[in-house]
Every structure is written in structure tokens, then in C-alpha cells.
Amino acid sequence: MIIGWAYIFFTGQGGWLELQQEREALATLEAEVAALEATNDSLRDVLWKMENDPAFVERMAREEYGLVLPGEHLYRLVKKDSVGAADSLSADD
């Protein structure tokens, strides 16, 4: 009789094993929510800077899109492996 109750307690609907699985699922979801909130805060910070900080916008334009103002020159450094690959591609054409 005790074994039957113990079996039901551990494996039955709403039993201890199911409770443990639900706790693990909850912990996973809470971690995901925390990560999404951190991403949201970061994006909110970037948005505020883009709206209020002209130096930030200029830096982003230069880094992301290669902005060059009149009278400036843009130099791109290319790794040696990339140069060799580019040379071999142009030689095949």
C-alpha cells in the first residue's frame, strides 16, 4: 500500500517528477526573459544615443558604413590571406 502511494506521489499527475520538470522549464524561461530584457535595455540605450548624441551617430556611420567626409581618405586594411584570395579570383576571370 505504501509503495502504491509512493509511486503515485512521484510519478502521478502533478507528482514530484512532473513538478521538477516544470521547475526546470520555469528556470529556463526565466533565464530567457532575463537575456531578452538585457538585449532590450541595450537596444533602448542605442536608440537614445542615436536620437541625442551626434558623435555616436557619426561614429556608427563611420564604422558600419564607411562614412568619409569631404577631404578625408579611407584606408582599409586587408589580411594577407584575403588579398591572395582576391588575386586568385581576378586571375581566373
C-alpha positions as CSV (number, residue, x, y, z in Angstrom):
1,M,0.0,0.0,0.0
2,I,2.8,2.4,0.9
3,I,4.6,1.6,-2.3
4,G,1.5,2.4,-4.3
5,W,1.2,5.8,-2.7
6,A,4.9,6.5,-3.1
7,Y,4.6,5.5,-6.8
8,I,1.6,7.9,-7.3
9,F,3.4,10.7,-5.3
10,F,6.5,10.5,-7.6
11,T,5.1,9.6,-11.0
12,G,1.4,10.5,-10.9
13,Q,-0.2,13.6,-12.5
14,G,1.1,16.5,-10.6
15,G,3.7,14.3,-8.9
16,W,7.2,15.1,-7.8
17,L,8.8,14.3,-11.2
18,E,6.4,16.5,-13.1
19,L,7.0,19.2,-10.6
20,Q,10.7,19.0,-11.1
21,Q,10.3,19.2,-14.9
22,E,8.1,22.2,-14.5
23,R,10.6,23.9,-12.2
24,E,13.4,23.3,-14.8
25,A,11.2,24.7,-17.6
26,L,10.4,27.8,-15.4
27,A,14.1,28.3,-14.8
28,T,14.9,28.1,-18.5
29,L,12.1,30.6,-19.3
30,E,13.3,33.0,-16.6
31,A,16.8,32.9,-18.0
32,E,15.5,33.6,-21.5
33,V,13.4,36.5,-20.2
34,A,16.5,38.0,-18.4
35,A,18.5,37.7,-21.6
36,L,15.8,39.4,-23.6
37,E,15.5,42.2,-21.1
38,A,19.2,42.8,-21.3
39,T,19.0,42.9,-25.1
40,N,16.1,45.3,-24.8
41,D,18.0,47.6,-22.4
42,S,21.0,47.6,-24.8
43,L,18.8,48.5,-27.8
44,R,17.0,51.2,-25.8
45,D,20.4,52.7,-24.9
46,V,21.5,52.6,-28.6
47,L,18.2,54.3,-29.7
48,W,18.6,57.0,-27.1
49,K,22.2,57.7,-28.2
50,M,21.1,57.8,-31.9
51,E,18.5,60.4,-31.0
52,N,20.6,62.5,-28.7
53,D,24.3,62.0,-29.4
54,P,25.5,63.3,-32.8
55,A,29.1,62.0,-32.1
56,F,27.6,58.4,-31.6
57,V,25.7,58.7,-34.9
58,E,28.9,59.8,-36.7
59,R,30.9,57.0,-35.2
60,M,28.3,54.4,-36.2
61,A,28.2,55.8,-39.7
62,R,32.0,55.6,-40.0
63,E,32.3,52.2,-38.5
64,E,29.3,50.5,-40.1
65,Y,29.0,52.2,-43.4
66,G,32.5,53.6,-44.1
67,L,31.4,57.3,-44.0
68,V,34.1,59.6,-45.3
69,L,33.7,63.3,-45.1
70,P,34.9,65.6,-47.8
71,G,38.7,65.9,-47.7
72,E,39.2,62.7,-45.8
73,H,40.6,59.4,-47.2
74,L,39.5,55.9,-46.3
75,Y,42.1,53.2,-45.9
76,R,41.0,49.6,-45.4
77,L,43.5,47.1,-44.1
78,V,43.1,43.6,-45.6
79,K,44.6,40.4,-44.2
80,K,47.2,38.8,-46.4
81,D,45.0,35.7,-46.9
82,S,42.2,37.8,-48.2
83,V,44.5,39.6,-50.7
84,G,45.7,36.3,-52.0
85,A,42.2,35.0,-52.5
86,A,41.2,38.2,-54.3
87,D,44.2,38.0,-56.6
88,S,43.4,34.4,-57.5
89,L,39.8,35.3,-58.2
90,S,40.8,38.1,-60.6
91,A,43.4,35.9,-62.3
92,D,40.7,33.3,-63.2
93,D,38.5,35.8,-64.9
